[in-house]
């Protein structure tokens, strides 16, 4: 286009010179005093020859320009056909559906729809699992309430034991009063043997009461130890729950790290897909660029730029991915260390729990042995009671002998009868107390059985609670993963929709560009017609100029030819023709001058001073 414009300018200048020459030729016959200096015929012949040569050169140039215009027209027609084919392909729905991008997008849509259905099924299954977990939690709450009821029963048994202890103390006080009365009666009676027997019986009873008190104290100590062991077990359970919570937190952190790694992989896939799409678009639009440079050099430059861009993108992606993968690996290592520490602490706590359970079992065995001892003591008390009854019978015989021997001791006998009645009353009370003790022991045994049963239930509840917590944790993790994957699927669906809209926009832009190229083609055709008309006019003008014989016109044409030759010569040395063009500013010079300038470090155009390089220099045929 630049060469066509230059040729057009030259033709316009020749037309102006022709008009000036015709005006000068018309004014020459009326010159004053005939002062025109005639030239030599040889010079005129040489001038005509030069004019003919220049006219022939201009004709050759015009023929070259016509051939170039025809080639350009053929290329434009070829490009218009390609453009029409592209338009038809873009308008054809079958081509769009069979294109690579459309197939990729449709496959991705089908894949994501299938994944969405899978996640919906997973959420339904997780909801059913959630209902089961809620039912198990309700069952565990009911079991905990039953354990609380067992604890209340144990507390009631403790209060009953305290009441029995108070009754025992009252009995001891009454026994002491009876001993005092018996001692007074014995002193009044003056019977040393009866006193000795009563003293022996009182000492035996006091010893038995002391043994009973010691046994009660032992039972109290065992009860306190059992309560302390229960408190320790509760504290260990709390510590276990804390450690399980820490393990859950660490597992959640690991899950978050895994989710981040998945998101990084998704980003990598997205970048690769964008890269493929960009390559496709570059291949589509790479054929539309037009430059005055050669096509092979442009393609080589484009390939170099593509390779450099791919290398830079790969380097950036690898660097960012390495950093992220390193961070993720470090986070995973830290989480694994925390998990190992938590597992070690949980193992220690479990060992402590096992030790506490062993202690509880030992205490239970000790309680059982104490129960056996209490039963043995009760049997001994019964034997002592039988011996005491035998002694009572002996006392009755002695009292009868005393009544027969001494009438004086009638009062003592009456008092002894009263004492015997009191003793029988106390014996009945003692029997009732023994029965109450047996009932208490039986209630204690039943309470112990209930405690053991409740402890077993508590163990079962604990195992079920641990299982339920693990299931809840897996359920929550699966829910979170499902949510993340659903969010990723929604994001990718949005991205696919945006990609479809962007492809539609690109299609519209391509259509707009096609329309613009069509308009440009029409403009170039109109310009070409104008140039052909101007060439016809110039040819007619040249023919007219050859027919004219005015000396002034010939001189002006010679000057014009000299100017044209000067224009075609280099602007630096003014000796050699122009052979090379600088692409950045499109100024023409000879090859030696430009080579001389390229040898300099600071390469600048001699005409405008713009910097250029070795690749910006191109050879031109003028």
C-alpha positions in Angstrom: 0.0 0.0 0.0 2.9 2.4 0.8 4.4 1.8 -2.7 1.0 2.4 -4.4 0.7 5.7 -2.5 4.2 6.7 -3.6 3.5 5.9 -7.2 0.2 7.8 -7.0 2.1 10.9 -5.6 4.6 10.6 -8.4 1.9 10.5 -11.0 0.2 13.5 -9.5 3.5 15.4 -9.5 4.1 14.4 -13.2 0.5 15.7 -14.0 1.3 19.0 -12.3 4.6 19.3 -14.3 2.8 18.5 -17.5 0.3 21.3 -16.9 3.1 23.7 -16.1 5.0 22.6 -19.2 1.9 23.2 -21.4 1.5 26.7 -19.9 5.2 27.5 -20.6 4.9 26.2 -24.1 2.0 28.4 -24.8 3.9 31.5 -23.6 7.1 30.9 -25.6 6.0 32.4 -29.0 5.2 35.7 -27.4 8.7 36.2 -25.7 10.1 39.7 -25.9 12.9 40.5 -28.4 13.4 36.7 -29.2 15.7 36.2 -26.2 15.4 32.4 -26.2 18.8 30.8 -26.4 18.7 27.9 -28.9 20.3 24.7 -27.7 22.4 22.4 -29.8 20.6 19.6 -31.6 22.9 16.9 -30.1 21.8 18.0 -26.6 18.2 17.9 -27.6 18.6 14.4 -29.0 20.2 13.3 -25.8 17.5 14.9 -23.7 14.8 13.2 -25.8 16.5 9.8 -25.4 16.7 10.3 -21.7 13.0 11.2 -21.6 12.1 8.2 -23.7 14.2 6.0 -21.3 12.5 7.5 -18.3 9.1 7.0 -19.9 10.0 3.4 -20.7 11.1 2.9 -17.1 7.9 4.4 -15.8 5.9 2.1 -18.1 7.9 -0.9 -16.8 7.2 0.3 -13.2 3.5 0.7 -14.1 3.4 -2.8 -15.5 5.1 -4.2 -12.4 2.6 -2.3 -10.2 -0.2 -3.7 -12.3 1.1 -7.3 -11.9 1.5 -6.6 -8.2 -2.1 -5.3 -8.1 -3.3 -8.4 -9.9 -1.4 -10.6 -7.4 -2.9 -8.7 -4.5 -6.3 -9.0 -6.0 -5.8 -12.8 -6.3 -4.6 -13.0 -2.7 -7.6 -10.9 -1.6 -9.9 -13.2 -3.5 -8.2 -16.2 -1.9 -8.6 -14.7 1.6 -12.2 -13.8 0.9 -12.9 -17.4 -0.1 -11.2 -18.6 3.1 -13.2 -16.1 5.0 -16.4 -17.2 3.5 -15.5 -20.8 4.3 -14.8 -19.9 7.9 -18.1 -18.0 8.1 -19.9 -21.0 6.7 -18.2 -23.3 9.2 -18.9 -21.0 12.1 -22.5 -20.7 11.0 -22.9 -24.4 10.6 -24.2 -26.0 13.8 -22.8 -29.4 12.9 -19.3 -28.0 12.7 -19.7 -26.3 16.1 -21.0 -29.5 17.6 -18.2 -31.5 16.1 -15.5 -29.0 17.2 -13.0 -29.9 19.8 -14.0 -27.2 22.3 -17.7 -28.2 22.1 -17.0 -31.9 22.6 -14.7 -31.1 25.6 -17.3 -28.8 27.1 -20.1 -31.4 26.6 -18.0 -34.2 28.1 -17.2 -32.0 31.1 -20.9 -31.1 31.6 -21.9 -34.8 31.5 -19.1 -35.6 33.9 -20.1 -32.9 36.4 -23.8 -33.8 36.1 -22.9 -37.4 37.0 -20.8 -36.3 39.9 -23.7 -34.0 41.1 -26.0 -37.0 41.1 -23.5 -39.1 43.0 -23.1 -36.3 45.6 -26.9 -36.1 46.0 -27.0 -39.9 46.6 -24.2 -39.5 49.2 -26.1 -36.7 51.0 -29.2 -38.8 51.1 -27.2 -41.7 52.6 -25.5 -39.4 55.1 -28.9 -38.0 56.2 -30.1 -41.6 56.9 -26.9 -42.2 58.9 -27.6 -39.0 60.7 -31.1 -40.2 61.8 -29.5 -43.5 63.0 -26.9 -41.5 65.0 -29.7 -39.4 66.6 -31.5 -42.6 67.7 -28.3 -43.9 69.2 -27.8 -40.7 71.1 -31.3 -40.9 72.5 -30.6 -44.5 73.6 -27.4 -43.4 75.3 -29.2 -40.6 77.1 -31.8 -43.2 78.4 -28.9 -45.4 79.6 -27.3 -42.4 81.3 -30.6 -41.7 83.1 -30.7 -45.3 84.3 -27.1 -44.9 85.6 -28.2 -41.8 87.5 -31.1 -43.7 89.0 -28.7 -46.4 90.2 -26.5 -43.7 91.8 -29.5 -42.3 93.6 -30.3 -45.9 94.9 -26.7 -46.1 96.2 -27.1 -42.8 97.9 -30.3 -44.0 99.6 -28.5 -47.1 100.8 -25.8 -44.9 102.3 -28.5 -42.9 104.2 -30.1 -46.2 105.4 -26.7 -47.4 106.7 -26.3 -44.1 108.7 -29.7 -44.6 110.2 -28.8 -48.2 111.3 -25.6 -46.8 112.8 -27.6 -44.4 114.9 -29.8 -47.3 116.1 -26.7 -49.3 117.0 -25.4 -46.4 119.0 -28.8 -46.2 120.9 -28.6 -49.9 121.6 -25.1 -49.5 122.9 -26.2 -46.8 125.3 -29.1 -48.9 126.5 -26.8 -51.9 127.0 -24.4 -49.8 129.1 -27.4 -48.7 131.3 -28.4 -52.3 131.7 -24.8 -53.3 132.6 -24.9 -50.6 135.3 -28.2 -51.9 136.7 -26.9 -55.4 136.6 -23.8 -54.5 138.4 -25.9 -52.7 141.1 -28.1 -55.8 141.4 -25.1 -58.1 141.6 -23.6 -55.9 144.3 -26.9 -56.1 146.2 -27.2 -59.8 145.7 -23.6 -60.5 146.7 -23.2 -63.3 144.3 -19.7 -63.3 142.9 -20.1 -66.1 140.5 -23.1 -64.5 138.8 -21.2 -61.2 138.7 -18.2 -63.0 137.0 -20.5 -64.6 134.5 -22.2 -61.4 133.7 -18.9 -59.6 133.4 -17.6 -62.3 131.0 -20.8 -61.9 129.0 -20.6 -58.1 129.0 -16.9 -58.2 127.9 -17.8 -60.6 125.2 -20.6 -58.4 124.0 -18.4 -55.3 124.1 -15.8 -57.1 122.1 -18.4 -58.2 119.6 -19.7 -54.6 119.4 -16.2 -53.4 118.8 -15.6 -55.9 116.0 -18.9 -54.8 114.5 -17.9 -51.1 114.7 -14.5 -52.0 113.1 -16.2 -53.8 110.3 -18.6 -50.9 109.7 -15.6 -48.5 109.6 -13.9 -50.8 107.0 -17.1 -50.8 104.9 -17.1 -47.0 105.1 -13.5 -46.8 103.9 -14.2 -49.2 101.0 -17.3 -47.0 100.1 -15.1 -43.8 100.2 -12.5 -45.6 98.1 -15.1 -46.6 95.5 -16.4 -43.1 95.3 -12.9 -41.7 94.8 -12.2 -44.3 92.1 -15.4 -43.3 90.4 -14.3 -39.7 90.5 -11.0 -40.6 89.0 -12.7 -42.6 86.3 -14.9 -39.6 85.5 -11.8 -37.4 85.2 -10.1 -39.9 83.0 -13.3 -40.0 80.8 -13.2 -36.2 80.5 -9.5 -36.3 79.6 -10.4 -39.0 77.0 -13.1 -36.8 75.6 -10.7 -33.8 75.3 -8.2 -36.0 73.5 -10.8 -37.3 71.1 -11.8 -33.7 70.4 -8.2 -32.8 69.7 -7.9 -35.9 67.4 -11.1 -34.7 65.6 -9.6 -31.2 65.2 -6.4 -32.6 63.8 -8.3 -34.9 61.4 -10.3 -31.8 60.3 -7.1 -29.9 59.6 -5.8 -32.8 57.6 -9.0 -32.8 55.6 -8.7 -29.1 55.0 -5.1 -29.7 53.7 -6.4 -32.4 51.4 -9.1 -30.1 50.1 -6.5 -27.4 49.4 -4.4 -29.9 47.5 -7.5 -30.9 45.5 -8.2 -27.2 44.8 -4.5 -26.8 43.6 -4.9 -29.8 41.3 -8.2 -28.3 40.0 -6.4 -25.0 39.3 -3.7 -26.8 37.4 -6.3 -28.5 35.2 -8.0 -25.2 34.6 -4.7 -23.6 33.6 -4.0 -26.4 31.2 -7.5 -26.2 29.7 -7.1 -22.4 29.3 -3.7 -22.9 27.7 -5.3 -25.4 25.2 -8.1 -22.9 24.4 -5.6 -20.1 24.0 -3.5 -22.2 21.6 -6.7 -23.0 19.6 -7.6 -19.3 19.4 -4.1 -18.4 18.4 -4.2 -21.0 15.7 -7.5 -19.5 14.5 -6.4 -15.9 14.6 -2.8 -16.4 13.6 -3.8 -16.6 9.9 -5.5 -13.2 9.9 -2.5 -11.0 10.9 -1.0 -9.1 8.0 2.4 -7.5 8.0 4.9 -6.2 5.4 7.3 -8.8 6.6 7.7 -12.2 5.0 5.2 -14.9 6.2 7.9 -17.4 7.1 9.7 -14.9 9.4 6.4 -13.9 11.0 5.6 -17.6 11.7 9.1 -18.2 13.1 8.7 -15.1 15.4 5.3 -16.3 16.5 6.6 -19.8 17.2 9.5 -18.3 19.3 7.1 -16.1 21.2 4.8 -19.1 21.8 7.7 -21.3 23.0 9.0 -18.5 25.3 5.5 -17.9 26.7 5.0 -21.7 27.3 8.4 -21.9 29.0 7.6 -19.0 31.3 4.1 -20.3 32.1 5.5 -23.8 32.9 8.2 -22.3 35.1 5.7 -20.1 37.0 3.3 -23.0 37.4 6.0 -25.4 38.6 7.4 -22.8 41.0 4.0 -22.0 42.5 3.0 -25.7 42.6 6.3 -26.6 44.3 5.8 -23.9 46.9 2.2 -25.0 47.5 3.0 -28.7 47.6 5.9 -28.0 50.1 3.5 -26.0 52.3 0.9 -28.8 52.1 3.5 -31.5 52.9 4.8 -29.5 55.9 1.2 -29.0 57.1 0.5 -32.7 56.7 3.7 -33.6 58.6 2.7 -31.3 61.5 -0.8 -32.7 61.6 0.6 -36.3 61.6 3.0 -35.3 64.5 0.1 -33.9 66.4 -2.0 -37.0 65.7 0.8 -39.2 66.9 1.2 -37.2 70.1 -2.6 -37.3 70.7 -2.7 -41.0 70.0 0.1 -41.5 72.6 -1.7 -39.5 75.2 -4.9 -41.4 74.4 -3.0 -44.7 74.9 -1.7 -43.4 78.3 -5.2 -42.4 79.3 -6.5 -45.8 78.3 -3.8 -47.5 80.3 -4.8 -45.3 83.3 -8.4 -46.3 82.7 -7.5 -49.9 82.7 -5.5 -49.5 85.9 -8.5 -47.7 87.5 -10.8 -50.5 86.4 -8.5 -53.1 87.8 -8.5 -51.2 91.1 -12.3 -51.1 91.0 -12.4 -54.9 90.4 -9.9 -55.4 93.3 -12.1 -53.3 95.6 -15.2 -55.3 94.5 -13.3 -58.5 95.4 -12.4 -57.0 98.7 -16.0 -56.0 99.3 -17.1 -59.6 98.5 -14.5 -60.9 101.0 -15.7 -58.4 103.6 -19.3 -59.6 103.0 -18.2 -63.2 103.6 -16.5 -62.1 106.8 -19.6 -60.3 107.9 -21.6 -63.4 107.3 -19.1 -65.4 109.4 -19.4 -62.8 112.2 -23.2 -63.0 112.1 -23.0 -66.8 112.5 -20.6 -66.3 115.4 -23.1 -63.8 117.0 -25.9 -66.4 116.6 -23.7 -69.0 118.4 -23.0 -66.4 121.1 -26.8 -65.8 121.4 -27.4 -69.5 121.8 -24.7 -69.7 124.5 -26.3 -66.7 126.2 -29.7 -68.5 126.2 -28.0 -71.5 127.8 -26.5 -69.2 130.4 -30.0 -67.8 131.0 -31.4 -71.2 131.7 -28.5 -71.8 134.1 -29.3 -68.6 135.8 -32.9 -69.6 136.1 -31.9 -72.8 137.8 -29.6 -70.9 140.1 -32.4 -68.4 140.9 -34.7 -71.3 141.8 -32.0 -72.7 144.1 -31.6 -69.3 145.6 -35.4 -69.0 146.3 -35.4 -72.4 148.0 -32.3 -71.6 150.0 -32.9 -68.0 151.0 -36.3 -66.4 151.4 -34.3 -63.3 152.0 -33.4 -63.1 148.4 -37.1 -62.9 147.1 -36.7 -59.3 146.4 -33.5 -60.0 144.5 -35.3 -62.7 142.5 -38.1 -60.4 141.6 -35.5 -57.8 140.5 -33.6 -60.5 138.6 -36.9 -61.5 136.9 -37.3 -57.9 135.9 -33.8 -57.9 134.6 -34.5 -61.1 132.7 -37.5 -59.5 131.2 -35.4 -56.5 130.2 -32.8 -58.9 128.8 -35.4 -60.7 126.8 -36.7 -57.4 125.6 -33.2 -56.4 124.6 -32.6 -59.8 123.0 -35.7 -59.4 120.9 -34.5 -55.9 120.0 -31.1 -57.5 119.2 -32.7 -60.1 117.0 -34.7 -57.4 115.2 -31.5 -55.4 114.7 -29.8 -58.6 113.4 -32.6 -59.1 110.9 -32.4 -55.4 109.9 -28.6 -55.9 109.4 -29.3 -58.9 107.2 -31.8 -56.9 105.2 -29.2 -54.1 104.9 -26.6 -56.6 103.8 -29.0 -58.1 101.3 -29.9 -54.5 100.1 -26.2 -53.7 99.9 -25.6 -56.9 97.8 -28.5 -56.0 95.5 -27.1 -52.4 95.2 -23.7 -53.8 94.4 -25.2 -56.0 91.8 -27.0 -53.0 90.4 -23.8 -51.0 90.5 -21.9 -53.8 88.6 -24.8 -54.0 86.1 -24.8 -50.2 85.8 -21.0 -50.1 85.4 -21.3 -52.7 82.6 -24.0 -50.6 81.0 -21.8 -47.6 81.4 -18.9 -49.4 79.6 -21.3 -50.5 76.8 -22.5 -46.9 76.6 -19.0 -45.6 76.5 -18.1 -47.9 73.7 -21.2 -47.0 71.8 -20.5 -43.3 72.5 -17.0 -43.7 71.1 -18.3 -45.5 68.1 -21.0 -42.8 67.6 -18.4 -40.0 67.9 -16.2 -41.8 65.3 -19.2 -42.2 63.1 -20.2 -38.6 63.6 -16.7 -37.6 62.8 -16.7 -39.7 59.6 -20.1 -38.3 58.8 -19.0 -34.7 59.3 -15.9 -35.3 57.2 -17.9 -36.9 54.4 -20.4 -34.0 54.6 -17.6 -31.4 54.4 -16.0 -33.2 51.4 -19.3 -33.5 49.7 -20.0 -29.8 50.3 -16.5 -28.9 48.9 -17.0 -31.1 45.9 -20.5 -29.6 45.3 -19.0 -26.1 45.5 -16.2 -27.1 43.1 -18.8 -28.6 40.7 -20.9 -25.4 40.9 -17.8 -23.3 40.3 -16.9 -25.4 37.3 -20.4 -25.2 35.9 -20.3 -21.5 36.3 -16.9 -21.5 34.5 -18.3 -23.6 31.7 -21.2 -21.3 31.3 -18.8 -18.3 31.2 -16.6 -20.2 28.7 -19.7 -20.8 26.5 -20.6 -17.1 26.7 -17.0 -16.1 26.0 -17.0 -18.4 23.0 -20.2 -16.8 21.8 -18.6 -13.4 22.2 -15.5 -14.6 20.3 -17.7 -15.8 17.6 -19.4 -12.4 17.4 -16.0 -10.7 17.3 -14.9 -13.0 14.5 -18.0 -12.1 12.5 -17.3 -8.4 13.2 -13.7 -8.8 12.0 -14.9 -10.7 8.9 -17.3 -7.8 8.2 -14.5 -5.3 8.7 -12.2 -7.2 6.3 -15.0 -7.3 3.8 -15.4 -3.5 4.1 -11.6 -3.1 3.7 -11.7 -5.3 0.6 -14.4 -3.2 -0.9 -12.3 -0.1 -0.2 -9.2 -1.6 -1.7 -11.1 -2.5 -4.8 -12.5 1.0 -5.2 -8.9 2.4 -4.6 -7.6 0.0 -7.2 -10.1 1.1 -9.7 -9.2 4.7 -9.1 -5.5 3.9 -9.4 -6.2 2.1 -12.8 -8.1 5.2 -14.0 -5.2 7.5 -12.9 -2.7 5.2 -14.7 -4.8 5.5 -17.8 -4.7 9.3 -17.5 -1.0 9.3 -16.8 -0.4 7.1 -19.9 -2.4 9.5 -22.0 -0.4 12.4 -20.4 2.9 10.7 -21.2 1.7 10.2 -24.8 0.9 13.8 -25.0 4.2 14.8 -23.5 6.1 12.7 -26.0 4.1 14.4 -28.8 5.0 17.9 -27.5 8.4 19.4 -28.5 8.6 22.4 -26.2 12.1 23.0 -24.9 10.9 24.2 -21.6 8.8 21.1 -21.0 11.8 18.9 -22.0 14.0 20.8 -19.5 11.4 20.5 -16.8 11.0 16.8 -17.5 14.8 16.4 -17.4 14.8 18.1 -14.0 11.9 15.9 -12.9 13.8 12.8 -14.0 16.9 14.1 -12.1 14.8 14.7 -9.0 13.3 11.2 -9.3 16.8 9.7 -9.7 17.9 11.7 -6.6 14.9 10.4 -4.8 15.8 6.8 -5.7 19.4 7.3 -4.5 20.5 6.9 -0.9 19.9 9.9 1.3 23.3 9.4 3.1 25.8 8.9 0.4 23.7 10.3 -2.6 25.5 7.8 -4.9 24.1 4.3 -4.6 20.4 3.4 -5.2 18.0 2.6 -2.3 18.1 -1.2 -1.6 17.1 -1.6 2.1 14.1 -0.5 4.2 13.9 -0.1 8.0 10.7 -1.7 9.1 10.1 0.5 12.2 10.0 3.8 10.3 9.9 2.6 6.6 12.8 4.8 5.4 14.9 3.6 2.4 18.7 3.6 2.2 21.5 1.7 0.5 22.8 -1.5 1.9 26.5 -0.4 2.6 25.3 2.7 4.6 22.9 0.6 6.7 25.6 -2.1 7.3 28.0 0.6 8.4 25.3 1.9 10.8 24.7 -1.7 12.1 28.3 -2.0 13.0 27.9 0.9 15.4 26.6 0.1 19.0 23.9 2.8 19.0 21.9 2.0 15.8 19.6 4.8 14.7 17.8 5.7 11.5 19.8 8.5 9.6 16.5 10.1 8.6 14.4 10.2 11.8 16.7 8.9 14.6 14.6 5.9 15.7 16.5 2.9 17.1 16.4 -0.3 15.1 18.0 -3.8 15.1 19.3 -6.4 12.7 15.9 -8.0 12.3 14.3 -4.7 11.4 16.2 -4.4 8.1 14.6 -5.8 4.9 15.8 -5.8 1.2 13.5 -4.0 -1.3 13.4 -4.1 -5.1 12.7 -0.7 -6.6 
